[in-house]
């Protein structure tokens, strides 16, 4: 029996599903929205120190991309985030990127 050798250049990629809820008259650019975070594929790291836990990284990604995401005027927007990162010497700097979003009106 031959065992297939699998070479992984990168580890498993985590996908996270985020729901952003907005109300009529609110200003998302001022932080006037609420968020629900679900693990879509993979697991969430909620305990790493120094702001590198997945919850902090997801919040950073959403805040940094609010101008590009077309949020519902009133209702919900589903955003799928994909884990990414860069090597700096021997350290992996993880972050999330917006993979896609869908506006779900109320």
MMTF fields as JSON, N, C-alpha, C and O atoms, coordinates in Angstrom:
{
  "mmtfVersion": "1.0.0",
  "mmtfProducer": "UNKNOWN",
  "numBonds": 423,
  "numAtoms": 424,
  "numGroups": 106,
  "numChains": 1,
  "numModels": 1,
  "chainsPerModel": [1],
  "groupsPerChain": [106],
  "chainIdList": ["A"],
  "bondAtomList": [4, 2, 8, 6, 12, 10, 16, 14, 20, 18, 24, 22, 28, 26, 32, 30, 36, 34, 40, 38, 44, 42, 48, 46, 52, 50, 56, 54, 60, 58, 64, 62, 68, 66, 72, 70, 76, 74, 80, 78, 84, 82, 88, 86, 92, 90, 96, 94, 100, 98, 104, 102, 108, 106, 112, 110, 116, 114, 120, 118, 124, 122, 128, 126, 132, 130, 136, 134, 140, 138, 144, 142, 148, 146, 152, 150, 156, 154, 160, 158, 164, 162, 168, 166, 172, 170, 176, 174, 180, 178, 184, 182, 188, 186, 192, 190, 196, 194, 200, 198, 204, 202, 208, 206, 212, 210, 216, 214, 220, 218, 224, 222, 228, 226, 232, 230, 236, 234, 240, 238, 244, 242, 248, 246, 252, 250, 256, 254, 260, 258, 264, 262, 268, 266, 272, 270, 276, 274, 280, 278, 284, 282, 288, 286, 292, 290, 296, 294, 300, 298, 304, 302, 308, 306, 312, 310, 316, 314, 320, 318, 324, 322, 328, 326, 332, 330, 336, 334, 340, 338, 344, 342, 348, 346, 352, 350, 356, 354, 360, 358, 364, 362, 368, 366, 372, 370, 376, 374, 380, 378, 384, 382, 388, 386, 392, 390, 396, 394, 400, 398, 404, 402, 408, 406, 412, 410, 416, 414, 420, 418],
  "bondOrderList": [1, 1, 1, 1, 1, 1, 1, 1, 1, 1, 1, 1, 1, 1, 1, 1, 1, 1, 1, 1, 1, 1, 1, 1, 1, 1, 1, 1, 1, 1, 1, 1, 1, 1, 1, 1, 1, 1, 1, 1, 1, 1, 1, 1, 1, 1, 1, 1, 1, 1, 1, 1, 1, 1, 1, 1, 1, 1, 1, 1, 1, 1, 1, 1, 1, 1, 1, 1, 1, 1, 1, 1, 1, 1, 1, 1, 1, 1, 1, 1, 1, 1, 1, 1, 1, 1, 1, 1, 1, 1, 1, 1, 1, 1, 1, 1, 1, 1, 1, 1, 1, 1, 1, 1, 1],
  "groupList": [{"groupName": "UNK", "atomNameList": ["N", "CA", "C", "O"], "elementList": ["N", "C", "C", "O"], "formalChargeList": [0, 0, 0, 0], "bondAtomList": [1, 0, 2, 1, 3, 2], "bondOrderList": [1, 1, 2], "singleLetterCode": "X", "chemCompType": "L-PEPTIDE LINKING"}],
  "groupTypeList": [0, 0, 0, 0, 0, 0, 0, 0, 0, 0, 0, 0, 0, 0, 0, 0, 0, 0, 0, 0, 0, 0, 0, 0, 0, 0, 0, 0, 0, 0, 0, 0, 0, 0, 0, 0, 0, 0, 0, 0, 0, 0, 0, 0, 0, 0, 0, 0, 0, 0, 0, 0, 0, 0, 0, 0, 0, 0, 0, 0, 0, 0, 0, 0, 0, 0, 0, 0, 0, 0, 0, 0, 0, 0, 0, 0, 0, 0, 0, 0, 0, 0, 0, 0, 0, 0, 0, 0, 0, 0, 0, 0, 0, 0, 0, 0, 0, 0, 0, 0, 0, 0, 0, 0, 0, 0],
  "groupIdList": [1, 2, 3, 4, 5, 6, 7, 8, 9, 10, 11, 12, 13, 14, 15, 16, 17, 18, 19, 20, 21, 22, 23, 24, 25, 26, 27, 28, 29, 30, 31, 32, 33, 34, 35, 36, 37, 38, 39, 40, 41, 42, 43, 44, 45, 46, 47, 48, 49, 50, 51, 52, 53, 54, 55, 56, 57, 58, 59, 60, 61, 62, 63, 64, 65, 66, 67, 68, 69, 70, 71, 72, 73, 74, 75, 76, 77, 78, 79, 80, 81, 82, 83, 84, 85, 86, 87, 88, 89, 90, 91, 92, 93, 94, 95, 96, 97, 98, 99, 100, 101, 102, 103, 104, 105, 106],
  "secStructList": [7, 7, 7, 7, 7, 7, 7, 7, 1, 1, 7, 7, 7, 7, 3, 3, 3, 3, 3, 3, 3, 3, 7, 6, 6, 7, 7, 4, 4, 4, 6, 7, 7, 3, 3, 3, 3, 3, 3, 3, 3, 1, 7, 7, 7, 7, 7, 7, 6, 6, 6, 6, 1, 2, 2, 2, 2, 2, 2, 2, 2, 2, 2, 2, 2, 6, 6, 6, 1, 7, 7, 7, 1, 1, 3, 3, 3, 3, 3, 3, 3, 3, 3, 3, 3, 3, 3, 3, 6, 6, 3, 3, 3, 3, 3, 3, 3, 3, 3, 3, 3, 3, 3, 3, 3, 7],
  "xCoordList": [0.848, 0.0, 0.89, 1.772, 0.656, 1.446, 0.718, -0.473, 1.427, 0.844, 1.175, 2.33, 0.143, 0.333, 0.983, 0.554, 2.016, 2.713, 2.076, 1.915, 1.721, 1.099, 2.034, 2.446, 2.361, 3.225, 2.35, 1.627, 2.436, 1.637, 2.551, 3.363, 2.428, 3.198, 2.643, 3.378, 1.367, 0.709, -0.194, -0.623, -0.481, -1.392, -2.817, -3.073, -3.738, -5.153, -5.559, -5.119, -6.379, -6.836, -8.181, -9.096, -8.287, -9.494, -10.405, -9.944, -11.684, -12.686, -13.635, -14.037, -13.986, -14.869, -16.049, -15.892, -17.226, -18.46, -18.819, -18.902, -19.031, -19.361, -20.675, -20.869, -21.569, -22.809, -22.725, -22.499, -22.912, -22.896, -24.328, -24.955, -24.833, -26.201, -26.194, -25.478, -27.005, -27.096, -28.565, -29.476, -28.756, -30.099, -30.164, -29.152, -31.332, -31.558, -31.117, -31.496, -30.319, -29.857, -28.533, -27.972, -28.036, -26.751, -25.598, -25.749, -24.447, -23.246, -22.211, -21.509, -22.118, -21.144, -19.711, -18.908, -19.38, -18.017, -17.688, -16.518, -18.722, -18.532, -18.662, -18.725, -18.703, -18.81, -20.228, -20.44, -21.208, -22.608, -23.148, -23.923, -22.724, -23.183, -22.883, -22.11, -23.484, -23.151, -22.688, -22.997, -21.936, -21.336, -21.56, -21.546, -21.764, -21.786, -20.748, -20.714, -19.906, -18.805, -19.048, -19.295, -18.974, -19.087, -17.87, -17.354, -17.415, -16.359, -17.015, -17.89, -16.605, -17.199, -16.479, -17.114, -15.159, -14.336, -13.051, -12.261, -12.841, -11.688, -12.164, -13.335, -11.279, -11.633, -11.187, -10.313, -11.789, -11.453, -10.491, -10.711, -9.424, -8.505, -8.999, -8.937, -9.487, -10.049, -9.191, -9.607, -7.99, -7.233, -5.788, -5.067, -5.335, -3.949, -3.751, -4.618, -2.611, -2.309, -1.83, -1.422, -1.88, -1.304, -2.141, -1.607, -3.449, -4.315, -4.215, -4.622, -3.676, -3.572, -4.581, -4.508, -5.526, -6.583, -7.505, -7.548, -8.24, -9.078, -10.152, -10.469, -10.714, -11.769, -11.217, -11.847, -10.059, -9.436, -9.067, -9.258, -8.535, -8.147, -9.36, -9.288, -10.474, -11.707, -12.228, -12.606, -12.248, -12.682, -11.811, -12.324, -10.502, -9.585, -9.892, -9.925, -10.118, -10.407, -11.687, -11.72, -12.735, -14.011, -13.845, -14.291, -13.205, -13.006, -12.179, -12.473, -11.155, -10.283, -10.926, -10.453, -12.0, -12.633, -14.06, -14.768, -14.5, -15.882, -16.196, -17.326, -15.221, -15.454, -15.694, -16.389, -15.123, -15.235, -16.447, -16.934, -16.931, -18.08, -19.347, -19.513, -20.244, -21.523, -22.48, -23.05, -22.646, -23.513, -24.972, -25.295, -25.841, -27.276, -27.599, -27.046, -28.486, -28.908, -29.586, -29.348, -30.426, -31.057, -31.202, -31.902, -30.543, -30.596, -29.255, -28.55, -28.916, -27.749, -26.897, -27.407, -25.604, -24.651, -23.788, -23.178, -23.741, -22.895, -21.548, -21.485, -20.465, -19.111, -18.327, -18.312, -17.68, -16.82, -15.376, -14.948, -14.635, -13.229, -12.346, -12.689, -11.208, -10.238, -8.955, -8.435, -8.458, -7.208, -6.042, -5.963, -5.155, -3.952, -2.846, -3.045, -1.704, -0.611, 0.686, 0.754, 1.695, 3.014, 4.092, 3.942, 5.17, 6.325, 7.236, 7.513, 7.688, 8.713, 9.755, 9.544, 10.87, 11.884, 11.234, 10.804, 11.157, 10.569, 9.162, 8.588, 8.601, 7.289, 6.225, 6.431, 5.095, 3.953, 3.001, 2.513, 2.741, 1.815, 0.485, 0.332, -0.462, -1.755, -2.692, -2.656, -3.533, -4.594, -5.702, -5.552, -6.797, -7.922, -8.187, -7.984, -8.652, -9.018, -10.473, -10.967, -11.16, -12.551, -12.538, -11.963, -13.172, -13.292, -14.499, -14.408, -15.641, -16.851, -17.858, -17.709, -18.882, -19.954, -21.276, -21.323, -22.357, -23.712, -24.587, -24.608, -25.299, -26.223, -27.559, -28.155, -28.014, -29.301, -30.162, -30.001, -31.079, -31.932, -32.926, -33.274, -33.386, -34.365, -35.737, -36.686],
  "yCoordList": [-1.178, 0.0, 1.237, 1.381, 2.104, 3.334, 4.478, 4.69, 5.21, 6.357, 7.616, 7.877, 8.383, 9.619, 10.663, 10.895, 11.275, 12.318, 13.655, 14.011, 14.378, 15.675, 16.746, 16.698, 17.702, 18.805, 20.032, 20.452, 20.582, 21.767, 22.968, 23.047, 23.896, 25.133, 26.052, 26.812, 25.974, 26.796, 25.895, 24.844, 26.291, 25.527, 25.702, 26.34, 25.132, 25.268, 26.734, 27.46, 27.157, 28.543, 28.634, 27.858, 29.576, 29.783, 30.784, 31.831, 30.468, 31.39, 31.744, 30.88, 33.01, 33.47, 34.215, 35.025, 33.914, 34.544, 35.634, 35.374, 36.849, 37.977, 38.582, 38.805, 38.842, 39.535, 40.926, 41.084, 41.938, 43.331, 43.853, 43.838, 44.313, 44.811, 46.331, 46.921, 46.955, 48.414, 48.83, 48.078, 50.052, 50.614, 51.916, 52.595, 52.258, 53.487, 54.683, 54.798, 55.569, 56.764, 56.593, 57.569, 55.381, 55.145, 55.422, 55.341, 55.75, 56.007, 54.912, 54.985, 53.902, 52.832, 53.346, 52.769, 54.421, 54.971, 55.497, 55.647, 55.775, 56.208, 55.044, 55.252, 53.816, 52.636, 52.287, 51.496, 52.874, 52.634, 51.433, 51.574, 50.273, 49.004, 47.922, 48.144, 46.769, 45.64, 44.489, 44.424, 43.581, 42.477, 41.163, 41.109, 40.112, 38.747, 37.966, 38.036, 37.226, 36.496, 34.999, 34.509, 34.278, 32.822, 32.233, 32.81, 31.101, 30.394, 29.639, 28.804, 29.923, 29.338, 28.044, 27.034, 28.082, 26.911, 27.073, 27.977, 26.23, 26.348, 26.694, 26.5, 27.199, 27.532, 28.956, 29.506, 29.535, 30.892, 30.856, 30.123, 31.646, 31.83, 33.051, 34.168, 32.85, 33.973, 34.376, 35.213, 33.795, 34.057, 34.5, 34.643, 34.721, 35.155, 36.573, 37.432, 36.799, 38.119, 39.084, 38.664, 40.361, 41.374, 41.734, 42.261, 41.465, 41.866, 41.003, 41.431, 39.778, 38.909, 37.766, 36.844, 37.823, 36.826, 37.104, 38.221, 36.08, 36.222, 37.288, 37.974, 37.442, 38.443, 39.848, 40.636, 40.163, 41.482, 41.67, 42.751, 40.618, 40.718, 40.888, 41.593, 40.245, 40.4, 41.828, 42.449, 42.349, 43.744, 44.706, 45.626, 44.5, 45.359, 45.293, 46.321, 44.088, 43.92, 44.648, 45.348, 44.486, 45.142, 46.659, 47.359, 47.169, 48.618, 49.169, 50.254, 48.448, 48.913, 48.818, 49.45, 48.035, 47.832, 48.352, 48.055, 49.124, 49.619, 50.449, 50.425, 51.177, 52.003, 51.151, 51.579, 49.945, 49.075, 48.147, 47.686, 47.875, 46.982, 47.82, 48.789, 47.445, 48.155, 47.568, 46.495, 48.288, 47.815, 48.106, 49.064, 47.275, 47.522, 48.829, 49.099, 49.634, 50.87, 50.521, 51.156, 49.511, 48.983, 47.488, 47.034, 46.726, 45.282, 44.645, 45.038, 43.658, 42.835, 42.684, 42.61, 42.641, 42.361, 41.195, 41.245, 40.147, 38.998, 39.211, 39.496, 39.073, 39.249, 37.972, 37.488, 37.434, 36.264, 36.757, 37.41, 36.435, 36.815, 35.592, 34.495, 35.798, 34.72, 35.056, 36.167, 34.087, 34.268, 34.382, 33.65, 35.296, 35.473, 35.932, 36.006, 36.234, 36.712, 36.813, 36.486, 37.271, 37.452, 37.039, 37.208, 36.5, 36.155, 37.371, 38.068, 37.61, 38.614, 37.922, 37.702, 37.589, 36.745, 35.411, 34.682, 35.082, 33.812, 33.981, 33.024, 35.187, 35.459, 35.54, 36.165, 34.906, 34.95, 36.032, 35.969, 37.02, 38.108, 37.819, 38.018, 37.35, 36.937, 38.131, 39.034, 38.117, 39.108, 38.482, 37.368, 39.182, 38.704, 39.658, 40.868, 39.074, 39.844, 39.559, 38.458, 40.55, 40.35, 39.494, 39.874, 38.346, 37.433, 37.82, 37.896, 38.066, 38.51, 38.994, 38.74, 39.696, 40.129, 40.106, 40.195, 39.984, 39.949, 40.84, 40.69, 41.756, 42.632, 41.91, 41.467, 41.804, 41.192, 42.272, 42.599, 42.837, 43.92, 43.39, 42.21, 44.272, 43.892, 43.724, 43.407],
  "zCoordList": [0.0, 0.0, 0.0, 0.847, -0.935, -1.045, -0.37, -0.6, 0.457, 1.155, 0.369, 0.032, 0.087, -0.663, 0.241, 1.371, -0.288, 0.462, 0.127, -1.041, 1.157, 0.965, 1.504, 2.662, 0.662, 1.063, 1.25, 0.348, 2.427, 2.73, 2.843, 3.764, 1.924, 1.996, 3.065, 3.695, 3.257, 4.263, 5.083, 4.608, 6.293, 7.131, 6.654, 5.633, 7.401, 7.072, 7.147, 8.038, 6.231, 6.186, 6.898, 6.623, 7.803, 8.577, 7.869, 7.414, 7.775, 7.25, 8.386, 9.165, 8.474, 9.535, 8.912, 7.999, 9.434, 8.984, 9.994, 11.195, 9.502, 10.367, 9.883, 8.688, 10.826, 10.505, 11.11, 12.309, 10.259, 10.701, 10.626, 9.566, 11.766, 11.855, 11.938, 12.747, 11.086, 11.06, 11.163, 10.816, 11.652, 11.764, 10.992, 10.816, 10.541, 9.794, 10.635, 11.801, 10.047, 10.734, 11.468, 11.965, 11.54, 12.226, 11.268, 10.049, 11.842, 11.061, 11.361, 12.369, 10.492, 10.719, 10.835, 11.568, 10.123, 10.188, 11.587, 11.937, 12.381, 13.766, 14.748, 15.959, 14.22, 15.072, 15.471, 16.39, 14.784, 15.127, 14.355, 13.409, 14.777, 14.218, 15.246, 16.178, 15.082, 15.946, 15.066, 13.876, 15.687, 14.943, 15.671, 16.901, 14.903, 15.43, 14.638, 13.41, 15.343, 14.712, 14.866, 15.968, 13.749, 13.741, 13.054, 12.097, 13.531, 12.826, 11.68, 11.907, 10.467, 9.274, 8.918, 8.613, 8.958, 8.674, 9.476, 9.203, 10.435, 11.309, 12.704, 13.029, 13.517, 14.896, 15.211, 14.541, 16.223, 16.635, 17.812, 18.776, 17.735, 18.848, 19.607, 19.094, 20.819, 21.577, 22.757, 23.558, 22.89, 24.108, 23.905, 24.892, 22.685, 22.492, 23.002, 22.846, 23.605, 24.173, 23.097, 22.014, 23.394, 22.511, 21.305, 20.329, 21.338, 20.228, 18.99, 17.909, 19.12, 17.951, 17.99, 17.178, 18.934, 18.936, 17.751, 17.236, 17.325, 16.136, 16.283, 15.312, 17.464, 17.66, 17.4, 16.696, 17.956, 17.717, 16.258, 15.702, 15.63, 14.218, 13.308, 12.302, 13.658, 12.878, 13.012, 12.019, 14.24, 14.445, 13.648, 13.011, 13.678, 12.907, 11.418, 10.742, 10.908, 9.477, 9.085, 8.073, 9.877, 9.572, 9.617, 8.708, 10.669, 10.793, 9.639, 9.136, 9.213, 8.135, 6.757, 5.812, 6.627, 5.323, 5.246, 4.284, 6.24, 6.23, 4.989, 4.501, 4.477, 3.284, 2.043, 1.121, 2.012, 0.838, 0.902, -0.13, 2.113, 2.284, 2.189, 2.93, 1.274, 1.144, 2.18, 1.98, 3.288, 4.36, 4.058, 3.356, 4.593, 4.487, 5.213, 6.28, 4.645, 5.304, 6.622, 7.649, 6.571, 7.775, 7.584, 6.679, 8.434, 8.302, 8.593, 9.522, 7.787, 8.056, 6.806, 5.688, 7.018, 5.951, 6.409, 7.477, 5.596, 5.899, 5.226, 4.03, 5.996, 5.47, 5.76, 6.891, 4.735, 4.899, 4.873, 3.921, 5.928, 6.04, 5.881, 6.322, 5.248, 5.033, 5.787, 5.688, 6.536, 7.267, 6.295, 5.309, 6.584, 5.786, 6.732, 7.945, 6.179, 7.014, 6.231, 5.046, 6.922, 6.306, 7.298, 8.508, 6.768, 7.593, 7.733, 6.757, 8.933, 9.19, 10.062, 11.255, 9.449, 10.09, 10.449, 9.555, 11.717, 12.128, 12.697, 13.219, 12.602, 13.175, 12.088, 11.048, 12.339, 11.439, 11.934, 13.062, 11.09, 11.425, 10.735, 9.53, 11.522, 10.988, 10.9, 11.736, 9.87, 9.718, 8.889, 8.387, 8.746, 7.944, 6.791, 6.898, 5.674, 4.479, 4.143, 4.386, 3.584, 3.163, 1.906, 0.885, 1.991, 0.853, -0.001, -1.226, 0.671, -0.032, 1.008, 2.203, 0.532, 1.423, 0.686, -0.541, 1.453, 0.899, 1.77, 2.992, 1.155, 1.878, 2.021, 1.039, 3.268, 3.576, 4.187, 5.363, 3.41, 3.906, 4.916, 4.899, 5.799, 6.832, 6.238, 6.955]
}
